[in-house]
Amino acid sequence: MRPKYWAHLAARSHRGNICRQAWTFLRKPYTTGAQQTIPEPGTESHGQLQDSLPGTVQSHRCHVFLESPIRPTEFGERHTTPVQRALLLRFLRMGVIVTPAWHDSGSGERQSAVAYSSLGGRLDISDVTLDNIDLVEQQLKDHIAGPLTQATSSQVDLYVCTHANRDCRCGTMGGLVAEALREEIKRLQKTNPSSTPRIRIGEVAHVGGHKYAANVLVYPQGEWLGLVRPEDAPRVISSVIALPARPLDPFDPILLKPHWRGRMGLGKDEQVDLFQAQATD
């Protein structure tokens, strides 16, 4: 798993300093090309980061993932696309995040998107271009208003930030976690295929919180996790499987308290209040 990921990163990364340090993950604690250390669980620095996790998710009621043919490990430091910028401008101050996403299954000739909202659940958009941006805007506005779509429960998406050129910690730990999650899904599908729901692992560009790498976003539930490590993959997958396949509301239990950053549909203060209310449960 690790050699496979780093062989890709070394071959395709834009920054040589990442490549030169690519194999440092074999030693603990994990380090990055910028000589930034990812703290070990149980250390004081890790505990401080963990304490600061709740309430660090940007307040949003909808997250749009634009399918990219390029893996985030190949993105430039400030990667954006014309379609992404157009959507962000149209939904300015409306609680909509737009993020490029990549899947190892590849993408078709058209740029597709999947949107998750707290009231509408999942929406698949087969074609997103500047030419049909008005139509896409209206589709998203209708979706944000709800109700839940039938497609909401069809699949769970886990997105891991692997945007190495934005921050080496995401490239280092994010890549390892993405591979570990894929391996865990394969293992479950082989050992117990009938009870394993459809879970797709994707990689995304910058979502904020480099210091919390690896960051894992779980949709349609809308949960954001931080400080995830490869060895956490089995627990992450089993916990996600136990969740209802719908956006979580303020009354639902939070996912994996030691890693929980926040939830779609809640403001930052509401995220903190929810965590504190459930901290002793």
Protein Blocks (a to p, Z undefined) as FASTA:
>chain_A
ZZmmmmmmmmmmmblklmmmmmmmmpccdddfkopacddehiaklmmmmmmmgopaccdf
bdcddddfbdfklpcfklcdfklmmmmmmmgonlpacdddddfkbpafbdcdddddfklo
paddfbdcfklmmmmmmmmmmmmnopadfklmmpccddddfbfklomklmmmmmmmmmmm
mmmmmmmmmmmmmlmccddddddddeejjllpccddddfklpacehiafklmmmmmmmmm
mpccddddfkbccehkllmnbdehiafklmmmmmmmmmmZZ
